[in-house]
Each structure stands twice: as C-alpha cells, then as structure tokens.
Amino acid sequence: MRQIIRHSVLFLSVILFASACSVQKNPVSGNQRLMAYSWSQEVQIGQEVDREMVAEFGLYDDETVANYITELGEKILAESHMRRESTDQQFRETEFYFRVLDSPVVNAFALPGGYVYFTRGLMAHMNNEAQLAVVVGHEIGHVAARHASQRALRQQFGQIAILGGAILGQEFLGLPGESILNLSSQAAQLIFLSYSRDAERESDRLGVEYTAMAGYAAEEGAAFFTSLKRISEESGQAIPTMLSSHPDPGEREQNIPRLAEQWRERGYEQNIRNQEEYLSLLEGMVFGEDPRQGFQNEDQFVHPELEFQFPIPGNWQLINQPQQVVLVSDEGDGVIIFRIDGESESAEQSVRSFIQQDGISVNSQNAATSSDEYTAYYADITVSQQEGDLRAIIYSVEFDGRVYRFVNYTSPNRFSAYESALTGVPGQFDRLTDQELLNIQPARIQLVTTDRSDTFRSFLPDELPMNLTPERLAIINQVHLDDTIEAGTTLKIPSQ
C-alpha cells in the first residue's frame, strides 16, 4: 500500500542523513568538510537511483547519440577535478555514466557518484558542441563538488524542494514536483533536493573551466542560457533571481562569457565549436512529444504503438510517462493511474494480487467486460492510512496478450463526485482503429540550408507539426523571427 500512499499525498519525505554524516574530502577544493554521505555511499545511491530513472523515464533509442554523449562527457570529464593527479584515487577511479533521456523537456541533471543525464529536448536547443560541453561540465561540476551530499546535510525533514541540478529548476522532465510518481523514497529525496544559488554558480564556474581546458569556446554557453530565458518568457514561467534556488538564466547568460574570458587570459584558446558536426547529429532526432508513445486526441488518450484508447474526463490533466499514464482531476483530489501489469496472467489475478496488500478493505469485486468486448475484473476498495482513508477502484483489462491495470482513487467524501470517471474510464478501454492515428509519426528535426538571405520567419513551413509555434522554432535556432538569415545557413526545422 506504500505505492498508493506515495501517489495520494502531495509531499515526498526527505530522508535525514545527519545521523550518518562524516568529515569527507571535497575533490574540487581538496578541503575536508562535513558531508551527508561517504563517497562509496554516493556511488551506491547513484547506481540504485539510475536504474529507477532509466526505467521510469526511458532512454532515447539512438546508439549514435548515446555514443556521442558518452564521448563528449569523457572528454570534458578528463579535464575535471575528478581526473586530476592531485585528486584522491577513489575519485579518479569513479566511472561516470552519461545518458540521454527520451524527453522533450529542456533539462539536464546529475546524481551523486557519476550519473549525468541530458534530455533530447535540451540537445535540440543547442546549436553547436561547445554549448552542450558547457552544460556537460556544469553537471560534472555538481558531482565533483559533491553538492548533493552537502545539500542533503542541510535539508529539513519533510521539506519539499525542486530538482537539484536541473537547468531550469522549475520542473523535472515536464512534471510538477508533486506528480513524480512511483519512485522510491531515496530517488524522491534526490529529485526533490535543490541546490543553492551558490552551488549552481560554482557549477557554472566549473563547467566553464572544464570546457575551456578542453579547448571549447566556453562563451558559447551563454547563447543556450539566452534560449532558456526565452523559453521561460514564452511559457510565462520566468524565474525571479531572488525567488529561485537557481540563478536566473539572464544572470548566467552574462556571467559565462566573463568566466570564459578569464580562462582565455590564462592561455586557453577555446576555439572548438563543431557546429556542422553537431547539427548533423541532430538530423532525424525526435522533436517534441512522441505520439507513438501515446497522446491526447480530443477527449481520448490514444496509444498508436499498443493500439488502445480510453477516455479522458473533462478538465482532467494528462501526465504521460514511459511506464504509466496518470490522469489528475482539476481539483487535484482524484487520480487515475494506468500501467501494464507484467506479473499477472489474467485481469482477475491482477486485481486479486493488488487487493491482498495490507490496509485494504474490499467493498465489492466482480468480473466485468470493458467496452462490451474485453475480459476485465474490478474491485471497489477502501485504503486505510494515517493521512486519511482513500476510496479506490482497481480495474484490470486483458488486451492483445497483455494485462492492463487501472488504480483509480480519491478520498471517501469525494468518491460520489468522481465515481463516473473512476469506473467509466477503464470501462471504456477499447481498441484504437483510426488508421490515421495508428500511422501517426513524431516530428523530427530536419536540416535546411537557406538558398537566399531573408528573415527567419520566411523559411518556416505554412503548417507546423505537433502544435509548435514559430517562436519556439526561432528559439531552437537561437534567432528571432525577424532576424535576417544569410544564404547558406543551416536551420533546424522539425517536420512530421
């Protein structure tokens, strides 16, 4: 029942590590300071949480991109404090892992012990390798400076914070903090661990340092932070400098060239940009949401790859994750969670195994037929917990050799208001037959070489894919709509 409790409460408890804290060395400064974990614990935590991250959010399925990010990561890592002769052996021998997550959200973050993540959405917003190198260095800096261990020491029990290490600092892969589901308490603790502005500024400095030492034009990183500022402005989510745990993108946009110039004065030429090579890597990359993995079509959630659909109640929010689909009522007090049950062989077994958990009282259970065709089974249950009881409908359906399970719940006093949604959504689970929807493909980045000098706006197609706006396409190209684009320039134009 712990899973349901995690889903129903809008907080995730932060683990107190103070009792296990000890004096540890900081690889960046070389000084001893109080840390929440030993280095071996940081590595172990990274290993355990990495498995959850990959399972929950998915890797971008492109071996060329995966190899590229690993090679670039190792190149920047070689210049970091983690690989310097003066650094302790335990740090120098720690293996790093660089992953590209299959998410359209523009973000990057790091876990303790050497696990670094970038989204395909972030990569699409870069215009050259030097820009990405600065972000790679920034995330390596978080690991090297042991910011997670420092911050965990200061966290207060029960405090809700935002993702530590995330570039934007407002969302994690597009989900508000309270909607991060199905993660262990340890993973949740790290996701909700926010770094201070000083830690973020230190990682910015380290990112520029490592990038400059590797020969990249570190000042290029400023253009990416300009894009972040524009994304925030377009979405109406600008982050006030004094209210965010992260520096404002505009501040970082100004600081990065200054930091890069300091390293140039020390003799680091910083000439590498690799624009043409980087843009060619992006050609064909999925841009935006991938409809093959499910999307909202009017009042239905449709999944072309698995060929099913079910209704979305009016005014309910859809959260589509690789491992599950979540619907949340407009008041936030009704939840529908849909997943494949890979452990059960039948709908009845799926429901019965679920309701055997402690704390569950069964009000009723019975066989059913979803959409008058597919074998199903359901139970109406009450879940007892300290935070307050829940009333839930557990509904499983057999479809195309798989068992799908809905876990739908609210508080007992709201059950009558939501009963039609909690029972009707799984009861209308059905096969997707619309050939246009079944054949839909994601938008992919195409490279276009301009044949004339004209405004950026003039090179846009008449119809844009997947609800993309002209402004967003200008942002991913790091130009403005009315900027003049010279003939022979390569542009990123997603097409579907």
C-alpha positions in Angstrom: 0.0 0.0 0.0 3.0 2.3 0.2 2.7 2.9 -3.5 -0.8 4.3 -3.2 0.2 6.4 -0.2 3.0 7.9 -2.3 0.6 8.7 -5.1 -2.0 10.3 -2.9 0.0 12.6 -0.8 1.4 15.9 -2.3 4.7 15.5 -0.5 7.6 13.2 -0.5 9.5 12.9 2.7 13.2 13.8 2.6 15.4 11.4 4.4 17.6 12.7 7.2 21.2 11.8 6.8 22.6 13.9 9.5 23.0 10.9 11.8 25.3 9.3 9.3 27.3 12.4 8.4 31.1 12.4 8.5 34.0 14.6 7.5 34.9 14.0 3.9 37.2 15.5 1.2 35.8 17.8 -1.5 37.6 16.9 -4.8 37.2 20.4 -6.1 38.6 22.3 -3.1 40.7 19.5 -1.6 39.4 20.5 1.8 37.8 18.4 4.5 34.2 19.2 5.3 31.1 17.7 6.8 29.1 15.6 4.3 25.9 13.6 4.5 27.4 10.5 2.7 30.7 8.9 2.2 31.9 8.7 -1.4 31.1 5.0 -1.6 27.6 5.8 -0.4 27.2 8.4 -3.1 28.3 5.9 -5.8 25.8 3.3 -4.4 23.0 5.8 -4.4 23.7 6.8 -7.9 23.7 3.2 -9.1 20.4 2.5 -7.4 18.6 5.6 -8.5 19.9 5.4 -12.0 18.1 2.1 -12.6 14.8 3.8 -11.5 15.4 6.9 -13.7 16.0 4.8 -16.8 13.0 2.5 -16.1 10.6 5.4 -15.3 11.7 8.0 -17.9 13.3 6.0 -20.7 16.5 6.4 -22.8 16.5 7.9 -26.2 16.8 5.0 -28.6 19.7 6.1 -30.8 23.1 4.4 -30.5 24.9 7.2 -32.3 23.5 9.8 -30.0 24.3 7.6 -26.9 27.9 7.1 -28.0 28.3 10.8 -28.8 27.2 12.0 -25.4 29.5 9.4 -23.7 32.5 10.5 -25.8 31.8 14.2 -25.1 31.2 13.5 -21.4 34.5 11.6 -21.1 36.4 14.4 -22.9 35.1 17.1 -20.5 35.5 14.7 -17.5 39.2 14.3 -18.4 39.7 18.0 -17.6 37.7 18.0 -14.4 38.9 17.6 -10.8 37.7 14.0 -10.9 40.6 13.1 -13.1 43.5 15.2 -11.8 46.6 13.7 -10.4 46.2 15.6 -7.2 42.8 14.2 -6.6 42.3 11.1 -4.3 42.3 7.8 -6.1 38.7 6.9 -5.0 37.5 9.9 -7.0 39.8 9.4 -10.0 38.7 5.8 -10.5 35.0 6.5 -10.3 33.3 5.6 -13.5 30.9 8.2 -15.0 27.7 7.4 -17.0 26.2 9.9 -19.4 22.6 9.3 -20.5 20.2 10.9 -23.0 16.6 10.7 -21.7 13.7 10.4 -24.2 12.0 13.6 -23.0 11.1 16.8 -24.9 11.7 19.0 -21.9 14.8 21.1 -21.9 16.8 19.8 -18.9 19.9 18.2 -17.6 20.8 17.0 -14.1 23.2 14.7 -12.2 23.0 12.1 -9.5 25.7 11.6 -6.9 28.5 9.2 -7.8 28.8 10.0 -11.5 25.4 9.7 -13.2 24.7 12.5 -15.6 21.5 13.0 -17.7 20.5 15.2 -20.7 17.2 15.2 -22.4 16.8 15.1 -26.2 14.8 18.4 -25.7 17.9 20.0 -24.3 20.1 18.7 -27.2 17.7 20.1 -29.8 18.1 23.6 -28.3 21.9 23.6 -28.8 23.5 25.0 -31.9 26.9 23.5 -31.5 29.0 21.1 -29.5 30.6 23.9 -27.4 27.2 24.9 -25.9 26.5 21.3 -24.9 30.0 21.0 -23.5 29.4 23.8 -21.0 26.3 22.0 -19.7 28.2 18.7 -19.5 30.9 20.5 -17.5 28.2 22.1 -15.3 26.7 18.7 -14.3 30.1 17.1 -13.8 30.8 20.0 -11.5 27.8 19.1 -9.3 29.2 15.6 -8.9 32.8 16.7 -8.3 31.9 19.4 -5.8 29.6 16.8 -4.0 26.8 19.3 -3.9 24.1 16.6 -3.3 26.0 15.4 -0.1 26.4 19.0 1.1 22.8 19.9 0.4 21.4 16.7 2.0 23.1 17.6 5.2 21.2 20.9 5.4 17.8 19.6 4.3 15.0 19.7 6.8 12.8 16.6 7.2 9.6 16.9 5.2 10.7 19.9 3.2 9.6 19.9 -0.4 12.1 21.4 -2.8 12.7 21.2 -6.6 15.1 19.0 -8.5 18.7 19.6 -7.7 21.0 20.1 -10.7 18.2 20.8 -13.2 19.0 23.6 -15.6 15.6 25.3 -15.3 15.0 24.3 -11.7 11.2 24.5 -12.1 10.2 21.1 -13.4 11.5 17.6 -13.7 11.0 16.3 -17.3 7.8 18.3 -17.5 6.2 17.1 -14.4 5.5 19.4 -11.4 7.2 18.0 -8.3 4.1 16.6 -6.8 3.5 14.5 -9.9 6.7 12.5 -9.8 5.3 9.1 -9.2 6.5 5.5 -8.5 9.9 6.4 -7.3 11.5 5.0 -4.1 12.0 7.4 -1.2 15.7 7.6 -2.0 15.0 8.5 -5.6 12.4 11.0 -4.5 14.8 12.5 -2.0 17.3 13.2 -4.7 14.7 14.5 -7.1 13.4 17.0 -4.6 16.9 18.0 -3.5 17.5 21.6 -4.5 21.0 23.1 -4.8 21.6 26.6 -3.5 22.4 29.5 -5.8 26.0 29.4 -4.7 26.3 25.7 -5.6 24.7 26.5 -9.0 27.2 29.3 -9.6 30.1 27.1 -8.6 28.9 24.5 -11.1 28.7 27.2 -13.8 32.3 28.2 -13.0 33.4 24.6 -13.1 31.6 24.0 -16.3 33.3 26.9 -18.0 36.7 25.8 -16.5 36.4 22.2 -17.7 35.1 23.3 -21.2 37.8 25.9 -21.7 40.6 23.4 -20.7 39.2 21.0 -23.2 39.6 23.7 -25.9 35.9 24.5 -26.4 34.6 28.1 -26.9 33.1 28.3 -23.5 31.4 31.6 -24.1 29.0 29.8 -26.4 27.2 28.5 -23.4 25.7 32.0 -22.9 23.6 31.5 -26.1 22.0 28.5 -24.6 21.1 30.3 -21.4 19.6 33.1 -23.6 17.4 30.3 -25.1 16.4 29.2 -21.6 15.4 32.8 -20.7 13.3 33.0 -23.9 11.6 29.6 -23.1 10.7 30.9 -19.6 9.3 34.1 -21.1 7.3 32.3 -23.8 5.8 29.9 -21.2 5.1 32.7 -18.7 7.4 31.0 -16.1 10.2 33.4 -15.8 12.2 32.7 -12.6 12.9 35.8 -10.4 16.5 35.8 -9.3 15.8 36.2 -5.6 12.9 33.7 -5.5 14.6 30.8 -7.3 17.1 28.4 -5.9 18.9 28.7 -9.2 20.5 31.8 -10.7 18.3 33.5 -13.3 19.1 32.4 -16.9 19.8 36.1 -17.7 22.4 36.3 -15.0 24.1 33.2 -16.3 23.9 34.5 -19.8 26.1 37.4 -18.7 28.5 35.6 -16.4 29.6 32.8 -18.7 31.4 34.9 -21.3 33.1 36.7 -18.4 34.3 33.4 -16.9 35.4 32.2 -20.4 37.5 35.3 -20.9 39.3 34.7 -17.6 40.4 31.3 -18.9 41.4 32.8 -22.2 43.6 35.2 -20.3 45.3 32.2 -18.7 46.2 30.9 -22.1 43.4 28.6 -23.0 42.5 29.4 -26.7 39.0 27.9 -26.7 38.4 27.6 -30.5 36.4 24.4 -30.8 32.7 24.8 -31.7 31.9 21.9 -34.0 28.7 23.4 -35.3 28.4 21.4 -38.5 29.2 18.1 -36.9 26.7 18.8 -34.0 23.8 19.8 -36.2 24.3 16.7 -38.4 23.9 14.6 -35.2 20.5 16.2 -34.6 19.1 15.5 -38.0 16.3 13.0 -37.6 16.1 13.4 -33.8 12.5 13.3 -32.5 11.4 16.7 -31.5 8.6 17.4 -29.0 6.3 14.7 -27.7 6.5 11.4 -29.5 2.9 10.5 -30.4 3.9 6.8 -31.0 4.1 6.6 -27.2 0.6 7.9 -26.6 -1.0 11.3 -26.7 -4.3 13.1 -26.1 -6.6 13.2 -29.1 -9.6 15.4 -28.2 -11.2 13.6 -25.3 -9.3 10.3 -25.7 -5.9 9.0 -24.7 -4.6 7.1 -27.7 -1.6 4.8 -28.0 -0.7 4.1 -31.6 2.1 1.7 -30.8 0.0 -0.5 -28.5 -3.3 0.2 -30.4 -5.5 1.1 -27.5 -7.5 4.1 -26.3 -9.5 5.2 -23.3 -11.4 8.4 -22.5 -10.0 11.4 -20.6 -12.6 13.1 -18.3 -13.3 16.7 -18.9 -10.9 19.1 -17.2 -8.6 16.3 -16.1 -4.8 16.7 -16.6 -2.9 14.1 -18.6 0.6 13.1 -17.5 2.1 10.6 -19.9 5.2 8.8 -18.7 7.1 5.8 -20.3 5.9 3.4 -17.6 2.5 4.8 -16.9 -0.3 7.2 -17.7 -1.7 9.4 -15.0 -4.9 11.5 -15.1 -5.5 14.1 -12.3 -8.7 15.9 -11.6 -8.8 19.7 -11.9 -9.0 19.9 -8.1 -6.1 17.5 -7.7 -8.1 15.2 -5.5 -8.9 12.5 -8.0 -6.3 10.3 -9.6 -6.3 7.6 -12.3 -3.1 5.6 -12.8 -2.8 3.2 -15.8 0.1 0.7 -16.2 0.9 -2.6 -17.8 0.8 -5.4 -15.2 3.6 -7.6 -16.3 3.3 -10.0 -13.4 -0.3 -11.2 -13.8 -1.7 -13.6 -16.4 -5.3 -12.5 -16.2 -7.4 -9.5 -15.2 -8.7 -11.3 -12.2 -5.3 -12.3 -10.9 -4.1 -8.7 -11.4 -6.9 -7.3 -9.2 -6.8 -10.0 -6.6 -3.0 -9.7 -6.1 -3.3 -6.0 -5.6 -6.1 -6.1 -3.0 -4.2 -8.6 -0.9 -2.0 -5.9 0.4 -2.2 -4.7 4.0 -4.6 -1.9 4.8 -7.1 -2.7 2.1 -10.8 -3.4 2.8 -12.8 -4.8 -0.1 -16.2 -3.3 -0.6 -17.0 -5.4 -3.6 -15.4 -7.2 -6.5 -16.6 -8.8 -9.7 -16.0 -9.8 -13.3 -16.6 -7.2 -16.0 -16.3 -6.6 -19.7 -14.5 -3.4 -20.9 -16.2 -1.8 -24.0 -18.5 -4.9 -24.1 -15.7 -6.9 -25.5 -12.5 -7.3 -23.4 -12.3 -9.5 -20.3 -11.9 -7.4 -17.2 -12.2 -7.6 -13.4 -12.6 -4.9 -10.8 -12.7 -4.3 -7.1 -14.1 -1.3 -5.1 -11.8 -0.9 -2.0 -11.1 1.3 0.9 -7.4 2.0 1.8 -6.7 2.8 5.4 -3.7 5.1 6.1 -2.7 7.6 8.7 -3.0 10.6 6.3 -6.7 9.7 5.7 -8.5 6.9 4.0 -8.8 6.5 0.3 -11.6 5.0 -1.8 -10.3 3.3 -4.9 -11.4 1.3 -8.0 -8.9 -1.3 -9.1 -9.8 -2.3 -12.7 -7.7 -4.7 -14.9 -8.3 -5.5 -18.6 -7.0 -8.2 -20.8 -6.0 -6.9 -24.3 -3.7 -8.3 -27.0 -1.9 -10.7 -24.8 -1.2 -8.1 -22.0 -2.9 -7.2 -18.8 -3.5 -3.5 -18.1 -4.4 -2.2 -14.7 -6.1 1.0 -13.6 -5.6 2.2 -10.0 -8.2 5.0 -9.5 -8.7 6.7 -6.2 -9.9 9.7 -4.3 -11.0 10.5 -0.7 -14.2 8.7 0.5 -16.1 12.0 0.7 -15.3 12.8 -3.0 -16.0 9.3 -4.3 -19.5 10.0 -5.4 -18.4 13.1 -7.4 -15.7 11.1 -9.2 -17.3 7.7 -9.4 -18.4 8.0 -13.0 -14.8 8.9 -14.0 -13.1 6.3 -11.8 -15.3 3.5 -13.2 -16.1 4.9 -16.6 -12.6 5.4 -17.9 -11.4 1.8 -17.5 -14.9 0.5 -18.5 -14.4 2.2 -21.9 -10.9 0.9 -22.6 -11.0 -0.1 -26.3 -9.1 -0.9 -29.4 -7.7 2.0 -31.4 -8.9 1.6 -35.0 -8.4 5.0 -36.6 -5.8 4.4 -39.3 -4.6 8.0 -39.3 -3.9 7.8 -35.6 -2.4 4.4 -35.9 0.0 5.6 -38.5 1.0 8.9 -36.9 4.7 9.6 -36.6 6.7 12.1 -34.4 8.1 15.3 -35.7 11.8 15.0 -36.4 14.5 17.6 -36.8 15.4 18.3 -40.5 18.3 20.4 -41.5 17.5 23.1 -44.1 20.2 25.1 -45.9 18.9 28.5 -46.8 19.0 29.4 -50.5 18.7 33.2 -50.0 19.1 36.0 -47.4 15.8 36.6 -45.8 14.0 36.7 -42.4 13.9 33.5 -40.4 10.1 33.7 -40.5 10.2 33.3 -44.3 11.8 29.9 -44.1 9.1 28.4 -41.9 6.6 26.0 -43.5 2.9 27.1 -43.7 1.9 24.3 -41.3 4.0 23.5 -38.2 3.8 20.0 -36.7 2.6 19.0 -33.2 1.3 22.4 -32.2 4.7 24.0 -32.4 4.8 27.8 -32.6 7.0 30.0 -34.9 8.6 31.5 -31.8 9.6 28.0 -30.4 11.3 27.2 -33.8 13.1 30.6 -33.6 14.3 29.7 -30.1 15.7 26.3 -31.1 17.7 28.0 -33.8 18.8 30.8 -31.4 17.4 33.6 -33.6 14.4 35.9 -33.6 11.6 35.6 -36.1 12.5 38.8 -38.0 16.3 38.3 -37.9 17.9 38.2 -41.3 19.3 34.7 -42.1 22.2 34.7 -44.6 22.1 32.4 -47.6 23.9 29.1 -46.9 22.9 29.0 -43.2 21.8 25.6 -41.7 18.5 25.8 -39.9 16.7 23.2 -37.7 13.1 22.8 -38.9 11.1 20.0 -37.4 8.8 18.2 -39.8 6.2 15.4 -39.4 
